[in-house]
């Protein structure tokens, strides 16, 4: 189990990377033991994912998932997490960057905490906007509510792009394998998330 000092150092490194400070990479323990300890980020992210699901279902047009489907979505995302890292291990070996794998694992795992906070804010913005105006016909809205909704949607969209860009940047720095492999990392993350969403709705 990581110490509080290690967790704080990793989160500090995640913040520095968000500011495009490459020195933040030094705050992560890239050893095998450090990479394995970083999986303790999962129990920290779980309550954040529960909050994201709860906020999302407060939206006026959200499709309320039954408890078993919501639980499947949360459990599935936690199971997909190490599976994704296993796939990336194979890709890292194929790219000849296996020696950078545990550094990638540590940075990927710990940066999921600020990423989950960013997603929670993004979902809260979209939910708030959807409760104020009909997002399918925003042009018909007017007044302060419409202005807030426009702003919330724009900020939320910018956050979504920033989340993917940050994830790519973290993979690019930690793997040091060029541009293509970090793009694959982001695409795998997106595809696994979409697949879980579809399966959860189907189960409902």
C-alpha positions, 0 to 999 in steps of 0.5 A: 500500500502506498504511503500518503507521501507517495500519493501526494507526490504522485498527485503533485506530479499529475498537476505538474503534467497538467501544466505541461511541466515534464518534470512532473514525471519524476514524481512517479515511481516507475519501478515495478513495485511503484507501478503495482502500488499505483493500482491503489488509485482504483479504490480512490476513483470508485467513489468519484465514478459513483458520483459521476453516474449519479450526477449524470442520471440527474439530467432531464434526458438521461436514461435512468439505469436500473441498479444492476446495470449501474453496478455493472457499469461501475464494476465493468469500468474497474475490470476494464482498467487493468485489462487495458493496461495488459493490452498496452503492455503487449503494445509497449513490448511490440514498440520496444518500450517495455522498460518504460511500461511500469512508469506508464502504469504509475502515471496512468493510474495516479492521473486517473484521479484528477481525470475523474474529477475533471469528468465529474465537473464536465458531467455536472456542467452538462447536467446543469445546462440540460436542466435549464434549457432543452439542449436539443434546441438551445437556439430557442432558449433566451435570457440568462438561463440560455447564456449559462447553458451555452457557457456550461456546454462550451466549458464541458466540451473544452474539458472533454477535449482537455481530458483526452489531450491530457491522457495522450500527453501522459502516455506520450511522456511516460512511454516515450514511444512517439505519437501513435502509441499514445493515440492508441492508448486514448482510443482504447480508453474511449472504445472501452468506455463506449462499450460499457455504456452500450452494455449497461443500457442493453442490460437495462 
